[in-house]
C-alpha cells in the first residue's frame, strides 16, 4: 500500500509518501501565491525521493480544509485528478486534524487553529483517547473568545497548535503553544480512521462563505 498525502491549507505545503505506514519521503515548504505552479513538481520530487512512480500509488489522501480558499481548492483538484486518472482510492482528512497531530502524543486538549482575520479562526479542540483523535469542540469558524471560553470551562490542560500563534498571541490564554509547521507525514498516526470518498463527492470544507458570497449576500440585503 503506497500512499501520498497532500496538505496546503495555511501557507505551508506538506507532501508525504509512505508505504504500509512507513514514511519514505516528505516535502515541507512555505507557499503563497505560487502553489498551483509548484505543487505538481513537488509531488513528483517527493515520489522521486521515495523511489516511487505515480503508477506505484494505491491511494491519495487529500486535506479538505478549512483554510485558504485557493489552497484547499488546488489541493482538492490535484488529488481528485490523480485519484481519478490512476484509478486509485481517494481519502480525506481535516486540515485541523493534521495540525493537531503535531501534539498527538500529548495528554492535553489539542487546540489547532488557522487565522481567519478579525480575531476569528478556523478551529477545533481534540483529545487523544486511546490512540484516537476525538473531537470535543466541533470544527468551525469561531472567534478566539468562543474557543477560549470553552477551554476555560474544562478542567484539563491544553495546547494551542498553529503557525499563527505569534500573530494572535494577544488573544490566547496562558498555556502551552506549538508553532511548528504542519507535517503531512503525521497522517500515519490516525491512518485507520481515514474516510474514503469518491472523486465526484470530494469537496473542500470552507466552514464559512467566501468573501464574494458574503458581499453578494450583503448587497441583496440592502
N, C-alpha and C positions, 0 to 999 in steps of 0.2 A: 504494500500500500504506500504509494508515493504521493504526498500531499503538498500543495502550495497554498500559503496563506498570504493575503494582501490586505493591508490596512493603511489609511491615509486621511483620517478624519480631522486632524488638528495640527496641520502644518508639518507633520512628520510622516514620511512614507516608510513603512516597515514591511519587508517581504521575507518570508521564510519557507524553505523547502525541507521537509522531513520525511523519513521513511520508517514506518512502524514506530512512530513516536520518538525517533532519534533524529535530532536536528542535524541536517547535513550542511546547510549554509543559510546565511541570512544577510539582508541588506537593510540598513537603517540610515536614513538621511533626511535632512530638512528640505522641505519642498514648499514653494509658494505658488506662483502662477505658472510654473513650468511642469506641473505634474503630468498633464496629458502628453507632453513632449518627451518625457523621460521614463515613464512607468513601464512601457513595453521593453525598452532597452535594459532597465534594471531587473525586470523579471528574467530576461534572457541571461543577464550576468549572474543572477542568483542560481539559476539552473546549471549554468556552466560551472560555477564553483562547486556545486553539489555533484557534478559529473552526471547530470541527467539531461534528458531532452524533453520537450513538451509532450512527445508521444509516450514518455515513461509515466506521466502523471495519471493517477487514478481518481483524483478528486481535487477540486478547487474550494478553498474556504475564503469567503468574502466578508469583510467587515461591512455592516449595513448602516453605520451611523449610530447615533447622531453626530453632528459636527459640521464642518464646512460643506455647504450645499454642493459646490462644484466638485470638491474632492470625493465626496461619497458617491456622487453620480459617476465620476470617472472610474472609481474602483468597481462599482457595481457593473458598469458597462463592460469593462475589460474582463472581469471574472465570468460574467454571463456568456460573453462571446467565446472565451476559451473553453468553458464547460460544454457549450453547445457544439462548437466546431470539433472538439476532441471526443465528444460523446461520453463524457465522464460525469460523475456526481458533482453537484454544487451544494455546498453547505454555507451557513451564515453564522455570524457572531456579532454581538453588540460591540461597538467601539468602546463603550464604557466598561464592559466586562473585560476587554483586553487590557484597559488601563488598570483595572482592579487587580489583575493577575500579577502586577509588579509587587504586590504585597500579599500574595495568595497564602503564604505560609504564616502570616500573622494571625494572632487570635483576637485582633482588634476589629472593629467595624471598618469596612473599607469604603472610602468616600471618593470615588473618581468624579471629576467634573471637567467640563470644557467651557471656556469663556464664551458667552453668547451676547455680551455687551450690556451696558447699563446695569451692572451688578447682577445680571441674570446669567444662568448657566444651564447647560445640559448636564444633569447629574443623577446620581442614584446612590444607594447605600447597600452594600452587600456584606455577607458574612460567610466565612468558610466553615461549613458544618460537615464534618466527616469527609473532607475532601471534595465537597460540592459547593459551588458558589451560589449561595441563596440570596435572593433579592429581598431585603427587609424594608426598603423605601423605594418605591417604583421609579423606574427610569422616566424622566420627564424634563420639561422646561420649567425651571424654578428660579425664584430669587434666592440668593445665598442665605437670606434671612430664613426662608422656609426650611432649607436643609439644616441650618444651624439650630433652629427651634426643635426640629426632630432629634438632633444629636443631643441637645440639652436635656431632653426627657429620658434619654437612655442611660442606664447605669453601667455603661461599658466605655472603655477607651476606644478611640477612633483614630484613623489616619487619613488625611486628605491626600489624594493622588492626582497630580495634574502638572503639566508643564506651564500652566498659567498661574501657579501659586504666587510667584513674585508679583505679578500684575494685580492680583486680587487679595493679597495678604492682609490688607487693612480690614477686609470684610470677613476674615476667617476667625474662628475661635482659637484659643490656645490649644495646642496639641501637636501630635506628630504630623509631619508633612513629607511627602515624597515627590520630588520634582523630576524624576527620571523620565526619559522619553519612552513611549510605549514600544513594546517588542512583540512582533507577531509570533515569534518562536515560542512564546509562553502559552500559546494555544494548546500545546500538548498536555498542559495541566488539567484542562477540562475537556479533552477530546471526546470522551464518551457522551458528553451532554450536548454535543453539537446537533443542530437541526438540519436535516436535508430538505432542500426545496428545489422545485423545478425552475428552469431558467425563465419561464414566462411569468412566474409569480414572484420572483425576487425583486423587491422594491426597496430603495433607500428609506431608512426611518428618520425623517426630518424632525419629528416631535413638535414642530411648530410650522406655521405657514411661512412661505418665502416672503421677503420684503416686498416683492412685486405684488404678491397676492394680498398682503396686508394693505398696501397702498390702494389697490383696486377696491378692496372692501371699504376702506375709509371714504373713497370717492363716491361710492354708491350710497353711503350713509349720510352724505352731506345734503 
